[in-house]
Amino acid sequence: MSVKRGRHFLQIPGPTNVPDRVLRAIAQPTIDHRGPAFARMTREALEGLQRVFQTAGPVVIYPSSGTGAWEAALVNTLSPGDRVLMFETGHFAALWRDVAVRLGLAVDFVPGDWRHGVDVDVLHATLAEDRAHAIKAVALVHNETSTGVTSRIAAVRRRLDEAAHPALLMVDTISSLASIDYRHDEWGVDVTIAASQKGLMLPPGLSFHAIGERALARAKDARLPRSYWDWAPMIRDNAAGFFPYTPSTNLLYGLVEAERMLFEEGLPNVFARHARLAEATRRAVEGWGLELVCANREERSNSATAVLMPEGHDGDALRKNALERFDLSLGAGLGKLKGRTFRIGHLGDLNDLMLVGTLGGVEMALAASGVPFKREGVARALEYLSK
Ligand SMILES: Cc1ncc(COP(=O)(O)O)c(C=O)c1O
């Protein structure tokens, strides 16, 4: 086995690179999770999350991956057989649908081509037709990590309001929070779902909800069975700085440090940095003469870019070369896109030179894999970034 030197390039769209400051915070000794120092840390962590979600309402932290938070959003607010409207924007929307179906919900799954975001006209028409208000919730993925497509949640809110429909709005921001602008309160979202391992620059293992008043009210009558995920004991104990079960103490150290880093930079600057790195990536793809999975310019993701492989070429073979030859990890094509795409993650703790290294690795891997392309991608990115 060959020995690798230098830093591994982890450029999948999450988990992302964990900054040294966060790693050092996580390495502190574990403390008593029922003591005063822990309570102070919980308060700082929760207040920081409110700023990141842009909400004044309650936020909860689960010791789970994002999938747990999907389930938690549904079981806290819905009852067996309730209708839920979802959109097939990609792999993660399909997985969330599966969770809802397994829980006994009746899902209206609007088909999609995995190249577009949520169709707000279909959303409006479906809700306007539902005069009996049988649809209890609309559950959407803000940023489809599998396709690099970002749905327009502000527009979703407008169309929901136009239809005057009382369905709850639940949004998965797992690969957008802290990298793409997102406003829980202003956009009238009832439950926002997030996880630690992407824009928040933490290892996997924590997930989050921002919870609106309407969702809290619905939770009182919701009859899907819930225990571990129940908001009520969580919110009650959080008020004193504690949790109803043993929390992930060391990941919470990391969360507080990551929040401090985000606020030092300022959220608008964080979003602008992601927009710039994403644009450089898209210019590189254009320079290679390759096509984005995302078909609509307005929906191009600022946290992940999915690139279509030319006909007859396999994205996984390219990824294998990138890893073995250049120690670069790229995202795989998922679900229906398996082998047909590769994904570049450009979110979290990332700067211009890290991105240039990544794009250089992709360009070399394309050449090493015999993929037909133009060697103009890195040059285009450099030109853009050095302006
Ligand atoms: C948009 C989105 N939703 C949900 C998930 C699932 O989260 P997890 O793998 O942390 O359970 C992911 C994972 O990458 C994701 O990108």
The ligand as an SDF file (V2000), in Angstrom:
LIG
                    3D

 16 16  0  0  0  0  0  0  0  0999 V2000
  -30.2960   17.1660    2.1140 C   0  0  0  0  0  0  0  0  0  0  0  0
  -30.0290   15.9880    3.0030 C   0  0  0  0  0  0  0  0  0  0  0  0
  -31.0220   15.5090    3.7490 N   0  0  0  0  0  0  0  0  0  0  0  0
  -30.8430   14.4530    4.5580 C   0  0  0  0  0  0  0  0  0  0  0  0
  -29.6370   13.8060    4.6500 C   0  0  0  0  0  0  0  0  0  0  0  0
  -29.5070   12.6190    5.5300 C   0  0  0  0  0  0  0  0  0  0  0  0
  -28.7670   12.9680    6.6570 O   0  0  0  0  0  0  0  0  0  0  0  0
  -27.9090   11.9120    7.4810 P   0  0  0  0  0  0  0  0  0  0  0  0
  -27.0840   11.1510    6.4880 O   0  0  0  0  0  0  0  0  0  0  0  0
  -27.0960   12.7880    8.4120 O   0  0  0  0  0  0  0  0  0  0  0  0
  -28.8440   11.0320    8.2150 O   0  0  0  0  0  0  0  0  0  0  0  0
  -28.5670   14.2760    3.9000 C   0  0  0  0  0  0  0  0  0  0  0  0
  -27.2580   13.6110    3.9670 C   0  0  0  0  0  0  0  0  0  0  0  0
  -26.3370   13.9090    3.2540 O   0  0  0  0  0  0  0  0  0  0  0  0
  -28.7770   15.3900    3.0520 C   0  0  0  0  0  0  0  0  0  0  0  0
  -27.7720   15.8700    2.2990 O   0  0  0  0  0  0  0  0  0  0  0  0
  1  2  1  0
  2  3  1  0
  2 15  2  0
  3  4  2  0
  4  5  1  0
  5  6  1  0
  5 12  2  0
  6  7  1  0
  7  8  1  0
  8  9  2  0
  8 10  1  0
  8 11  1  0
 12 13  1  0
 12 15  1  0
 13 14  2  0
 15 16  1  0
M  END
$$$$
